[in-house]
Amino acid sequence: MGKIIAIANQKGGVGKTTTAVNLAASMAATKRKVLLIDLDPQGNATMGSGVDKYEVHATAYELLIEQKPLLEVVVKETTGGYHLVAANSDVTAAEVRLMDVFARELRLRTALKDYRSSYDFIFIDCPPSLNMLTVNAMAAADTVLVPMQCEYFALEGLTALVDTINKLAAVINADLKIEGILRTMYDPRNRLANDVSEQLKQHFGDKVYRAVIPRNVRLAEAPSFGTPVMYYDKNSTGSKAYLALAGEILRRSEKKISGKATSV
């Protein structure tokens, strides 16, 4: 059964969509079957996957509101080699419409229930706010991956996000856990970045990924070409960093499965 990972941070501009697109592509490059769900009305993950958000036949709106089957909504051809549920401004209307439907927090979980076994990983790119779309993502997810910059205010935002995850786990998804914390736009020459990084490791331990995403020009340029960075410049530090992250997530997942098998 596929693992569902929500990629979320209430703070914008932390590399959330960049992580969603490049992690999905890196996983797909390891021959895993991957689905990326774009829940952000800006549709940046959609455009970064080489899909025109203005020309798609369906989006997350149809999946959540009209309850169309995933197979009728998914885009199978992307530059990253993964499947995609697209987003555009229609998804803003989905957020409004969700307020008036029964079991509104569980629409995405219900939509994915019969398709989890078709994928190894399902990544959900959440909006940069705690709205009903983000709540749907966390209700459907097994874990939450948190991208964050190593700066002072990011620590406060992380504390608030962890509190939110714990509250949602208590109410709608008892199994929800933090998958990991990813340091993005990292500059090792910056003393504050190093200080915050150390505080993260002291507080969250092995939840902090060893892989670090650096500030990288190629990583910033790739979305304008509608492609993940590994297909724009495979030798760039950004490309290598996301491949390292994918490898780390796979090793952690295999270790957990192995541990469960041993304990039975």
Backbone as a ProteinNet text record, in pm:
[ID]
protein_1_A
[PRIMARY]
MGKIIAIANQKGGVGKTTTAVNLAASMAATKRKVLLIDLDPQGNATMGSGVDKYEVHATAYELLIEQKPLLEVVVKETTGGYHLVAANSDVTAAEVRLMDVFARELRLRTALKDYRSSYDFIFIDCPPSLNMLTVNAMAAADTVLVPMQCEYFALEGLTALVDTINKLAAVINADLKIEGILRTMYDPRNRLANDVSEQLKQHFGDKVYRAVIPRNVRLAEAPSFGTPVMYYDKNSTGSKAYLALAGEILRRSEKKISGKATSV
[TERTIARY]
83.4	0	87.1	53.6	133.8	134.2	246.2	258.3	217.3	134.8	87.8	159.7	229.4	306.7	258.2	207.5	169.4	293.6	317.1	429.5	371.3	396.7	323.4	409.6	376.6	430.3	339.6	294.2	203.7	272	404.4	481	509.4	486.8	514.8	661	702.9	837.8	947.7	914.6	1014.9	1061.9	1016.5	1058.3	965.5	841.4	744.9	711.7	674.8	640.2	763.4	875.9	1001.9	1031.8	1007.6	1029.1	930.4	804.6	702.6	737.5	771.8	800.9	929.2	1034.7	1164.4	1175.4	1105	1103.3	1022	908.8	828.1	909.8	982.4	1063.7	1177.8	1239.2	1350.4	1302	1186.2	1129.1	1092	1035.3	998.1	1122.3	1234.1	1359.4	1413.4	1369.6	1411.1	1314.2	1229.8	1133.2	1015.4	994.5	874.2	757.3	638.7	517.1	473.6	466.3	445.9	328.8	249.6	142.1	168.2	161.1	171.6	36.5	-16.9	-145.6	-118.6	-155	-137.8	-265.6	-257.6	-374.4	-362.8	-261.3	-242.5	-305.2	-403.8	-471.2	-377	-256.2	-159.5	-113.3	-124.3	-90.5	56.1	144.6	287.8	346.4	300	348.3	303	185	133.3	220.9	247.4	330.7	474.2	524.3	659.6	673.7	559	558.1	541.5	544.1	530.9	388.2	291.9	150.3	91.2	23.1	-37.2	-162.9	-160.4	-274	-399.6	-384.2	-500.2	-564.3	-495.4	-543.5	-582.5	-569.5	-598.4	-747.8	-777.4	-917.7	-989	-912.6	-972.1	-864.6	-909.7	-816.6	-860.9	-796.7	-836.3	-980.1	-1032	-1172.3	-1265.9	-1245.7	-1331.4	-1315.6	-1195.5	-1171.1	-1242.4	-1235.4	-1289.1	-1437.3	-1480.5	-1617.8	-1713.1	-1672.6	-1759.3	-1740.9	-1638.8	-1608.5	-1589.9	-1522.6	-1487.9	-1378.9	-1378	-1273.7	-1135.1	-1035.2	-899.9	-855.2	-890.8	-848.9	-901.2	-1011.3	-1067.7	-1006	-931	-874.7	-724.2	-657.5	-511.3	-451.8	-340.5	-260.2	-143.4	-130.5	-29.7	101.6	101	221.7	275.7	385.8	452.6	601.3	670	813.7	893.2	830.6	901.2	878.4	794.5	772.4	675.2	600.5	501	362.3	260.2	123.3	91.8	-6.7	-36.3	-186.1	-230.8	-362.7	-335.4	-379.8	-343.5	-424.5	-379.3	-451.6	-443.1	-546.4	-546.6	-643.4	-687.2	-772.1	-905	-946.4	-1070	-1062.1	-941.2	-924.3	-959.8	-951.8	-998.2	-1147.4	-1222.4	-1366.2	-1391	-1301.7	-1315.8	-1308.2	-1217	-1203.3	-1332.9	-1396.7	-1523.8	-1635.5	-1643.1	-1749.7	-1736.8	-1615.1	-1595	-1660.1	-1676.9	-1734.8	-1877.7	-1944	-2086.3	-2116	-2011.9	-2038.1	-2018.6	-2082.8	-2073.6	-1934.8	-1881.6	-1748.9	-1644.3	-1645.6	-1561.3	-1412.4	-1371.1	-1228.8	-1178.1	-1270.5	-1230.8	-1247.1	-1276.4	-1299.7	-1177.6	-1059.5	-940.1	-907.8	-920.7	-895.2	-986.1	-1112	-1209.4	-1172.6	-1129.7	-1096	-975.8	-884.4	-761.4	-771	-874.9	-886.1	-865.6	-926.6	-920.9	-800.2	-713.9	-602.2	-464.6	-461.8	-332.3	-241.9	-299.8	-219.2	-159.2	-205.3	-153.2	-21.9	13.7	133.1	221.1	350.4	443.5	443.1	432.7	428.5	326.2	251.2	160.9	202.5	244.4	284.9	175.3	147.9	45	110.1	105	157.6	46.5	62.9	-41.2	-27.3	-136.5	-127.8	-49.3	4.9	81.9	-7.6	-106.2	-196.3	-272.1	-327.3	-405.7	-552	-588.7	-727.5	-785.8	-906.2	-972.7	-900.5	-828.3	-751	-635.3	-566.2	-456	-507.2	-620.3	-680.6	-713.8	-766.3	-793.8	-666.6	-559.1	-432	-383.7	-392.6	-343.1	-435.8	-561.8	-654.8	-627.6	-577.8	-550.4	-411.2	-318.9	-177.4	-141.9	-33.6	27.2	122.7	192.7	293.5	297.5	366.2	383.9	532.5	575	711.9	711.3	798.9	799.1	926.9	918	1034.3	1042.3	1162.2	1175	1313.8	1316.7	1442.9	1499	1628.7	1692.6	1706.5	1596.4	1595.9	1509.7	1523.8	1462.1	1310.5	1242.1	1096.2	1043.1	1123.9	1082.2	1064.9	1145.4	1132	997.1	953.1	821.7	711.1	725	625.2	621.4	737.3	744.3	674	692.9	625.9	474.5	423.6	279.5	229.9	310.9	271.3	267.6	366.4	368.6	246.9	211.2	92.1	-33	-39.5	-154.4	-161.9	-47.8	-44.5	-91.8	-48	-89.4	-240.2	-294.8	-439.6	-519.4	-472.9	-542.5	-533.3	-418.8	-402.9	-501.2	-528.8	-619.9	-765.6	-795.7	-935.6	-973.8	-891.6	-936.3	-842.2	-716.8	-623.8	-524.3	-561.1	-481.7	-342.5	-323	-193.7	-98.9	-144.3	-63.5	61.6	176.5	304.3	389.3	493.4	588.2	681.4	686	777.2	920.2	940.2	1073.2	1074.1	1182.3	1199.9	1315.2	1287.5	1384.7	1436.1	1565.6	1626.3	1646.2	1583.5	1586.6	1657.5	1699.6	1767.6	1882.5	1952.6	2053.5	2186.9	2242.5	2373.8	2463.5	2557.4	2641.7	2733	2746.1	2829.9	2754.9	2622.2	2538.8	2537.2	2586.1	2595.7	2459	2359.3	2225.2	2167.6	2189.9	2141.1	2200	2327.6	2392.6	2339.8	2315.9	2262.9	2122.8	2037.3	1900.6	1902.8	1993.2	2006.5	2041.2	2131.4	2168.7	2052.2	1976.2	1858.8	1756.1	1737.9	1644.9	1687.8	1816.5	1866.8	1858.4	1880.5	1870.4	1725.9	1630.8	1490.8	1421.3	1450.8	1377.5	1460.3	1588.7	1671.1	1673	1647.8	1657.1	1538.5	1444.7	1337.4	1390.6	1506.2	1569.6	1649.8	1615.9	1686.5	1833.3	1916.1	2057.6	2075.7	1991.8	1995.7	1954.6	2027.3	2002	1989.7	1889.4	1869.5	1936.6	2036.6	2110.5	2040	2083.6	2045.4	2116	2039	2096.2	2024.7	2102.7	2045.2	1966.6	2020.5	1952.8	1818.1	1814.1	1690.5	1584.2	1627.6	1535.6	1491.5	1578.5	1548	1455	1467.2	1396.9	1245.5	1173	1027.6	985.7	1066	1029.1	1036.7	1104.8	1112	1014.8	935.1	833.8	891.9	1002.2	1065.2	1134.9	1137.6	1217.5	1364.4	1440.3	1579.1	1665.2	1631.8	1715.2	1710.7	1606.4	1597.7	1638.7	1666.3	1715.8	1867.8	1919.6	2064.9	2090	2110.1	2121.7	2245.9	2344.4	2467.6	2468.8	2359.8	2353.4	2345.3	2385.5	2378.5	2233.7	2140.7	1999.1	1946.9	1982.4	1940.7	1996.2	2124.2	2187.2	2127.7	2089.4	2031.5	1896.5	1812.7	1680.9	1691.2	1786.8	1809.9	1856.5	1938.6	1983.6	1866.3	1776.7	1657.8	1570.2	1548	1467.3	1529.1	1661.2	1728.9	1714.5	1721.6	1708.1	1567.7	1466.9	1328.4	1306.2	1360.8	1347.4	1414.8	1532.9	1603.4	1526.6	1471.8	1394	1269.3	1202.5	1080.5	1111.6	1220.4	1259.1	1299.6	1364.2	1406.6	1285.5	1181.6	1060.7	988.7	981.4	916.2	992.4	1125.6	1210.7	1192.8	1184.3	1166	1035.7	930.1	799	799.8	866.2	870.7	946.7	1055.1	1136	1061.9	977.2	908.7	786.8	744.4	626.1	660.9
-119.4	0	124.6	222	342.3	428.6	497.5	589.1	728.4	795.1	929.1	1030.3	1124.1	1224.7	1363	1437.6	1576.7	1663.9	1753.9	1847	1982.3	2024	2138.3	2229.7	2357	2456.9	2578.1	2629.1	2743.1	2870	2869.8	2984.3	2966.2	3068.2	3060.3	3086.1	3051.6	3081	2998.3	2877.2	2792.8	2676.3	2674.4	2566.2	2446.4	2469.1	2359.6	2297.5	2381.5	2330.7	2277.7	2344.5	2295.7	2155.1	2134.4	2002.5	1900.4	1939.3	1846.8	1796.5	1889	1854	1771.2	1816	1749.3	1618.1	1609	1481.6	1378.3	1421.3	1330.1	1278.8	1370	1329.9	1237.7	1266.3	1183	1042.8	1032.8	901.6	826.8	899.5	835.9	784.1	854.5	812.9	682.9	647.5	520.7	407.5	434.1	335.9	312.2	404.1	397	460.1	410	469.1	582.8	702.7	822.7	904.9	955.9	1050.6	1178.4	1292.1	1422.4	1492	1533.2	1604	1750.1	1838.2	1981.8	2037.2	2077.6	2134.4	2286.3	2345.3	2489.3	2557.7	2645.5	2712.4	2788.3	2820.5	2887.8	2796.1	2666	2569.7	2565.8	2605.4	2608	2468.2	2372	2234.7	2178.4	2220.5	2176.8	2230.7	2360.7	2421.7	2368.7	2344.6	2291.9	2148.6	2082.6	1945.1	1941.6	2061.1	2068.2	2058	2085.3	2078.5	2219.6	2261	2394.6	2396	2471.8	2472.6	2530.9	2606.3	2666.1	2571.6	2461.6	2370.5	2232.6	2208.2	2074.3	2042.4	1914.6	1872.5	1864.8	1850.8	1841.5	1875.2	1912.8	1949.3	1883.3	1924	1875.1	1914.5	2016.6	2056.1	1941.1	1883.1	1771.8	1651.6	1631.7	1519.2	1538.1	1658.3	1684.1	1719.9	1799.5	1851.3	1767.5	1738.6	1658.1	1508.8	1475.1	1337	1244.1	1298.8	1215.2	1116.4	996.4	899	953.9	915	963	938	823.4	788.7	886.9	955.2	1053.3	1191.4	1209.5	1341.4	1346.9	1235.6	1233.2	1262.9	1336.2	1360.1	1262.6	1179	1073.6	1113.3	1221.8	1264.7	1391.8	1380.6	1496.8	1489.2	1601.7	1602.4	1527.9	1504.5	1436.1	1286.5	1233.3	1089.9	1036.3	1124.5	1083.8	1125.6	1072.5	1114.3	1239	1316.2	1444.6	1469.8	1517.7	1580.8	1730	1798.2	1937.7	2033.2	2157.5	2264.2	2392.7	2473.3	2610	2689.6	2803.6	2889.3	2823.4	2719.6	2648	2587.8	2556.3	2492.8	2589.8	2719.1	2817.3	2798.3	2773.1	2748.1	2619.2	2522.1	2395.9	2419.8	2507.9	2539.6	2596.3	2683.7	2745	2641.2	2560.5	2459.5	2353.4	2323.7	2221.2	2258.1	2386.3	2430.1	2382.2	2347.3	2313.6	2166.1	2081.4	1941.3	1853.3	1738.6	1643.7	1580.9	1561.1	1500.9	1571.7	1702.9	1784.3	1758.4	1722	1698.7	1570.1	1481.5	1347.2	1323.9	1429.6	1412.7	1354.6	1403.9	1354.3	1212.3	1183.5	1046.7	947.9	983.3	897	880.2	989.8	985.7	896.3	885.7	808.3	663.5	633.4	503.2	384.6	388	273.7	276.5	377.1	392.2	387.7	378.6	378.8	266.4	152.2	36.9	51.8	151.3	173.5	250.7	308.2	392.6	350.5	377.4	356.9	478.2	596.9	720.4	816.6	880.7	987.7	1112	1215	1340.6	1445.1	1522.1	1626.5	1761.5	1849.6	1985.5	2072.4	2113.3	2188.5	2339.1	2413.2	2559.9	2609.8	2732.1	2785.5	2847.2	2772.2	2818.6	2698.2	2713.8	2604.1	2625.8	2584	2594.8	2455.2	2447.6	2317.9	2225.2	2281.4	2198.2	2130.6	2207.1	2151.1	2047.4	2075.4	1979.4	1849.8	1859.6	1740.4	1661.9	1733.6	1666.2	1589.9	1652.2	1588.4	1476.8	1486.5	1377.7	1254.9	1278.5	1167.4	1109.6	1189.9	1152.4	1057	983.3	903.2	990.1	1078.4	1162.2	1300.1	1392.4	1528.3	1559.3	1599.5	1644.2	1796.8	1852.9	1997.6	2060.3	2132.4	2207.2	2339.3	2379.7	2507.2	2567	2699.2	2770	2780.7	2782.7	2792.9	2939	2996.8	3134.5	3142.9	3249	3257.4	3240.4	3316.1	3311.9	3176.9	3105.1	2972.4	2876.6	2894.1	2808.8	2828	2953.2	2980.3	2918.8	2932	2873.8	2723.2	2661.3	2516.2	2469.3	2543	2509	2510.1	2612.3	2622.6	2508.2	2471.8	2364.2	2229.9	2203.8	2078.3	2070.9	2182	2186.8	2155.7	2210.5	2184.3	2036.8	1978.3	1836.4	1749.7	1782.3	1705.5	1716.8	1836.6	1856	1778.7	1781.2	1706.8	1556.3	1511.7	1370.1	1327.8	1417.7	1385.7	1382.2	1450.9	1466.1	1383.5	1389.4	1327.3	1221.9	1214.5	1117.6	1074.3	975	932.5	883.9	841.2	786.8	891.7	1015.6	1120.2	1152.1	1151.1	1179.9	1269.6	1326	1402.8	1305.4	1313.9	1231.4	1278	1408.2	1462.5	1612.6	1675.4	1819.4	1840.7	1915.3	1935.1	2079.1	2092.8	2226.1	2269.2	2380.5	2427.3	2562.7	2595.7	2723.6	2745.1	2638.3	2638.6	2693.2	2783.4	2840.8	2818.2	2724.4	2690.4	2804.2	2906.8	3021.8	3117.1	3095.6	3182.3	3129.2	3209.8	3164.6	3134.6	3220.7	3198.7	3066.8	3038.2	2912.6	2792.7	2800.4	2691.4	2678.8	2793.1	2791.3	2729.6	2772.9	2719.1	2571.2	2532.7	2392	2306.6	2354.9	2281.9	2272.5	2380.3	2377.6	2276.1	2268.8	2171	2028.9	2000.6	1865	1830.6	1930.1	1906.3	1875.1	1946.1	1931.2	1814	1793.3	1692.5	1568.3	1570.9	1451.5	1399.5	1268.6	1208.4	1239.1	1320.5	1368.9	1470.6	1529.4	1624.3	1543.9	1560.2	1485.4	1524.1	1426.4	1455.7	1531	1499.1	1570.7	1716.1	1806.2	1949.4	2007.7	2093.4	2154.6	2292	2310.1	2437	2543.6	2665.7	2769.4	2736.4	2729.8	2683	2749.7	2811.6	2884.6	2791.4	2673.6	2578.7	2535.3	2519.1	2480.8	2589	2714.5	2827.2	2844.4	2808.4	2827.3	2720.1	2597.2	2482.5	2501.4	2556.7	2569.8	2652.7	2752.3	2835.7	2757.9	2643.1	2556.2	2438.1	2439.4	2334.9	2197.7	2189.8	2060.4	2054	1937.2	1921.1	1945.1	1983.1	2022.2	1907.6	1783.2	1671.9	1654.6	1705.4	1699	1831	1928.5	2058.5	2063.3	2017.7	2007	1899.5	1775.9	1662	1669	1748.4	1758.1	1873.7	1947.7	2061.7	2013	2099.2	2061.6	2041.7	2117.3	2101.4	1964.3	1919.6	1787.8	1677.5	1686.3	1584.5	1583.3	1702.5	1711	1641.3	1659.1	1594.3	1444	1401	1256.6	1196.6	1271.7	1225.4	1218	1315.7	1314	1192.9	1166.7	1050.4	921.8	910.3	791.9	778.2	889.2	886.1	843.4	895.5	857.7	709	659.4	517.1	429.7	468.8	389.9	389.2	503.7	510.9	423.5	429	349.4	200.4	159.9	18.6	-27.9	60.9	27.6	4.5	89	74.3	-55.8	-86.9	-210.8	-331.9	-325.1	-432.1	-449.3	-337.6	-341.8	-404.8	-372.4	-430.8	-581.1	-620.4	-763.6	-841	-782.2	-848.7	-865.3	-765.5	-766.8	-857.8	-906.4	-993.3	-1132.8
0	0	0	-83.9	-97.7	26.6	46.5	158.3	113.9	194.8	161.7	250	186.2	258.6	220	317.2	294.4	313.5	220	229.3	267.5	391.8	445.4	530.3	523.3	614.1	603.1	716.7	714.4	665.7	665.9	617.6	468.8	388.8	246.5	216.2	94.8	51.4	114.4	157.6	224.1	135.2	10	-79.2	-76.3	-37.5	-24.7	-160.9	-256.2	-389.3	-461.5	-445.2	-502.8	-451.9	-323.2	-264.1	-318.8	-331.2	-381	-521.3	-609.2	-748.2	-758.7	-693.8	-710.3	-633.6	-521.3	-449.9	-526.9	-584.4	-666.5	-785.4	-851.1	-966.9	-925.9	-812.6	-764.9	-729.8	-668.7	-637.8	-765.2	-860.9	-987.9	-1060.8	-1044.6	-1109.2	-1050.6	-928.9	-867.8	-904.5	-1004.6	-1056.1	-960.8	-866.7	-783.4	-857.7	-830.9	-888.3	-797.2	-853	-772.3	-824	-730.3	-760	-682.2	-750	-685	-694.3	-579.7	-576.4	-543.5	-634.2	-614.7	-552.5	-426.5	-358.4	-341.4	-401.2	-390.7	-512.2	-492	-604.4	-697.9	-651.4	-739.2	-852.1	-830.6	-935.6	-972.8	-882.9	-915	-934	-854.9	-872	-1006.4	-1049.2	-1179.5	-1292.2	-1290	-1394.1	-1388	-1267	-1250.9	-1297.9	-1320.3	-1371.5	-1522.6	-1585	-1730.3	-1778.9	-1690.2	-1724.5	-1717.4	-1822.9	-1827.7	-1741.9	-1634	-1541.6	-1604.5	-1712.8	-1780.1	-1881.8	-1911.4	-2016.1	-1963.7	-1833.8	-1780.7	-1790.1	-1808.7	-1823.1	-1689.7	-1581.7	-1447.4	-1345.1	-1226.3	-1118.9	-988.1	-880.2	-748.2	-715.2	-781.9	-760.4	-795.2	-912.6	-955.2	-862.2	-811.8	-722.3	-588.5	-534.2	-400.3	-399.6	-493.8	-491.7	-576.6	-698.8	-785.5	-759.8	-680.2	-641.5	-762	-863.7	-977.5	-936.2	-993.1	-959.7	-996.1	-921.2	-944.3	-1088.3	-1144.1	-1279.4	-1383.6	-1354.6	-1447.9	-1430.9	-1325.5	-1293.7	-1317.9	-1300.6	-1300.5	-1438.3	-1438.2	-1558.5	-1553.5	-1654.5	-1651	-1717.4	-1796.5	-1865.6	-1801.7	-1729.7	-1671.5	-1703.3	-1691.8	-1720.9	-1614.9	-1498.6	-1390.6	-1386.1	-1475	-1480.1	-1376.4	-1310.7	-1211.8	-1257.7	-1192.8	-1219.8	-1137.7	-1184.7	-1121.5	-1114.2	-998.6	-988.8	-987.9	-1091	-1113.1	-1025.8	-1024.7	-953.6	-1034.7	-1021.1	-1072.6	-985.9	-1031.4	-948.3	-911.3	-985.6	-951.1	-811	-766.1	-635.9	-522.4	-549.3	-451	-424.3	-529.5	-515.4	-438.2	-453.8	-380.8	-231	-190.5	-48.5	7.8	-69.1	-26.1	-23.3	-128.2	-137.3	-28.8	12.6	115.3	247.9	272.1	398.9	416.6	306	312.2	285.1	278.9	247.5	370.4	368.5	479.2	482.3	603.7	623.4	538	542.5	454.2	473	595.7	621.4	557.4	518.4	474.6	324.8	249.4	105.7	33.7	63.7	-5.4	38.2	166.7	214.7	143.2	129.7	61.1	-86	-149.1	-291.9	-320.7	-224.2	-245.2	-198	-123.3	-56.1	-149.5	-266.6	-357.6	-450.5	-436.6	-530.7	-464.6	-332.6	-262.9	-309.9	-335.9	-375.6	-515.5	-590.3	-725.7	-725.1	-611	-603	-485.8	-500.4	-389.4	-297.1	-358.1	-281.1	-341.1	-252.8	-292.4	-214.1	-286.2	-223	-243.4	-139.8	-147.7	-121.1	-219.9	-203.2	-145	-19.7	51.1	29.5	44.1	40.2	161.4	153.4	266.9	374.1	416.4	522.6	575.9	695.1	751.7	715.7	594.7	551.8	532.9	478.6	466.2	369	272.6	180.5	253.7	338.3	416.8	516	577.4	670	597.3	474.4	394.4	366.8	337.1	310.2	432.3	547.8	669.7	717.2	684.2	717.6	631.6	510.7	418.6	436	490.9	493.3	606.8	584.1	690.6	771.6	699.3	763.2	698.5	766.2	715.5	704.4	585.7	563.7	569.1	652.3	675	619.8	506.5	458.5	535	572.8	642.8	623.9	622.5	619.2	760.3	770	901.7	941.3	984.3	1031.9	1156.8	1232	1363.7	1359.9	1274.9	1274.3	1225.9	1150.9	1104.3	1220.9	1325.5	1443.8	1510.6	1520.6	1578.7	1494.1	1361.6	1272.3	1282.2	1299	1311.7	1438.3	1546.9	1672.6	1655.3	1585.1	1561	1472.8	1371.6	1281.3	1353.6	1436.3	1513	1604.3	1664.9	1750.1	1669.3	1548.8	1460.7	1423.2	1388	1351.6	1467.6	1588	1705.9	1730	1708.8	1727.2	1623.4	1498.4	1393.4	1417.7	1469	1501	1609.4	1701.8	1811.5	1766.8	1657.1	1617.4	1494.6	1387.7	1262.1	1204	1252.1	1194.7	1302	1376.4	1492.9	1455.5	1330.4	1289	1231.7	1222.7	1160.1	1242	1173.9	1239.7	1149.8	1207.7	1127.6	1056.9	926.1	846.8	866.4	857.9	875.9	853.3	895.4	878.2	782.4	675.8	569	569.8	584.4	581.4	435.6	397.3	259.2	248.7	125.6	97.5	196.2	221.1	328.2	278.8	356.7	327.3	448.8	439.7	555.8	601.1	517.3	555.4	648.5	660.2	742.6	886.2	980	1119.3	1178.7	1148.3	1201.6	1150.3	1022.8	965.3	1038.8	1070.2	1142.9	1285.5	1349.1	1486	1490	1396.2	1390.8	1356.5	1267.3	1230.2	1351.6	1434.6	1555.1	1653.3	1666.5	1754.4	1705.4	1574.1	1517	1552.1	1535.4	1563	1711.4	1796.9	1940.5	1981.6	1920.1	1960.4	1891.6	1762.1	1685	1652.6	1686.1	1668.3	1526	1510	1377.7	1287.1	1335.4	1247.4	1146.6	1178.1	1086.1	982.5	855	751.4	746	717.8	696	564.8	467.9	340.1	362.1	299.4	311.4	171.2	151.2	20	17.8	-64.9	-65.2	-149	-132.8	-228.4	-358.4	-467.1	-592.6	-710.1	-798.3	-910.8	-1002.3	-1030.2	-1119.6	-1061.9	-930.7	-863.3	-879.6	-876	-892	-1036.7	-1131.2	-1273.3	-1329.4	-1280.1	-1339.5	-1354.5	-1254	-1269.8	-1390.8	-1427.6	-1542.4	-1673.7	-1669.8	-1786.3	-1774.9	-1667	-1649.7	-1629.5	-1554.7	-1534.6	-1398.5	-1336.2	-1214	-1244.1	-1142.2	-1163.9	-1215.3	-1182.3	-1226.7	-1378.6	-1443.6	-1589	-1654	-1570.9	-1619	-1609.6	-1496.1	-1477.3	-1372.4	-1419.1	-1328.1	-1239.3	-1280.9	-1202.7	-1104.2	-1097.9	-1006.8	-862.1	-770.2	-628.7	-583.9	-643.7	-609.1	-648.3	-768.1	-814.9	-725.2	-693.1	-608.2	-468	-418.2	-283.7	-277	-379.4	-376.1	-400.6	-479.4	-494.8	-361.9	-289.2	-157.5	-60.2	-67.6	18.4	-12.3	-140.3	-179.2	-125.6	-137.8	-86.6	63.3	133.7	279.5	321.3	251.6	283	255.7	146.2	114.1	219.3	262.3	364.3	495.4	533.3	657	647.7	532	513.6	519.7	453.6	453.3	592.4	667.7	803.9	893.8	876.8	957.4	923.7	793.6	751.8	806.4	798.1	847.8	998.6	1069.3	1214.3	1254.6	1179.4	1208.4	1183.2	1072.9	1039.5	1145.3	1197.2	1298.5	1429.4	1462.6	1590.5	1593.4	1475.1	1471.3	1519.5
[MASK]
++++++++++++++++++++++++++++++++++++++++++++++++++++++++++++++++++++++++++++++++++++++++++++++++++++++++++++++++++++++++++++++++++++++++++++++++++++++++++++++++++++++++++++++++++++++++++++++++++++++++++++++++++++++++++++++++++++++++++++++++++++++++++++++++++++++++

